Amino acid sequence: MANIMKMADDGLLRSAGPVVSQGTLSDIVVFRPGDFDAARKLMGEDPSVQSGALRIEAHHWWSAAHVLPWE
């Protein structure tokens, strides 16, 4: 979690948080628009991912302009 907080403090994230579901998805991290591969690399450096506790599943996410509160 400290790594996610650091990325947020560095201005790299738009949002992050847990998912409440019965499935295997546990958290969602939304990066600022930019380099998709760089975002995957940053998540790959997270200690929870490196330890095997979490697995990355990266997707492009598109939304209409001004739909999300941070746009």
C-alpha positions as CSV (number, residue, x, y, z in Angstrom):
1,M,0.0,0.0,0.0
2,A,2.9,2.4,0.7
3,N,4.0,2.1,-3.0
4,I,0.5,3.0,-4.2
5,M,0.5,6.0,-1.8
6,K,3.9,7.1,-3.1
7,M,2.7,6.9,-6.7
8,A,-0.4,9.0,-5.7
9,D,1.8,11.6,-3.9
10,D,4.0,11.7,-7.0
11,G,0.9,12.6,-9.1
12,L,1.0,9.4,-11.2
13,L,-2.4,8.0,-10.2
14,R,-5.9,9.3,-10.7
15,S,-7.5,6.8,-8.3
16,A,-6.9,3.6,-6.4
17,G,-8.8,1.4,-4.1
18,P,-10.2,-2.0,-3.1
19,V,-12.9,-3.8,-5.0
20,V,-15.8,-5.3,-3.0
21,S,-16.7,-8.5,-4.8
22,Q,-16.7,-12.2,-4.5
23,G,-14.3,-12.6,-7.5
24,T,-10.6,-12.6,-7.7
25,L,-10.3,-8.9,-8.4
26,S,-9.0,-7.1,-5.3
27,D,-7.9,-3.6,-6.2
28,I,-8.1,-1.1,-9.1
29,V,-5.4,1.4,-9.8
30,V,-6.2,4.2,-12.4
31,F,-3.1,5.9,-13.8
32,R,-3.1,9.3,-15.4
33,P,-3.2,9.2,-19.2
34,G,0.1,8.5,-20.7
35,D,2.5,5.6,-21.3
36,F,0.6,2.3,-20.8
37,D,3.9,0.2,-20.6
38,A,5.3,2.6,-18.0
39,A,2.3,2.2,-15.8
40,R,2.6,-1.6,-16.1
41,K,6.3,-1.3,-15.2
42,L,5.5,0.8,-12.1
43,M,2.9,-1.8,-10.9
44,G,5.4,-4.6,-11.5
45,E,7.7,-2.9,-9.1
46,D,5.2,-3.0,-6.3
47,P,6.4,-5.2,-3.4
48,S,3.0,-7.0,-3.3
49,V,3.3,-7.9,-7.0
50,Q,7.0,-8.9,-6.7
51,S,6.2,-11.2,-3.7
52,G,3.4,-12.9,-5.7
53,A,0.7,-11.7,-3.3
54,L,-0.9,-9.7,-6.1
55,R,-1.0,-10.2,-9.9
56,I,-1.2,-7.4,-12.5
57,E,-4.0,-7.4,-15.0
58,A,-3.7,-4.2,-17.1
59,H,-6.4,-2.7,-19.3
60,H,-6.9,0.5,-21.2
61,W,-9.8,2.3,-19.8
62,W,-11.6,5.0,-21.9
63,S,-14.2,7.4,-20.7
64,A,-15.9,10.4,-22.2
65,A,-14.4,13.8,-21.3
66,H,-15.5,15.3,-18.0
67,V,-17.3,12.2,-16.8
68,L,-14.8,11.5,-14.1
69,P,-14.3,14.0,-11.3
70,W,-10.6,14.6,-11.9
71,E,-10.9,15.5,-15.5
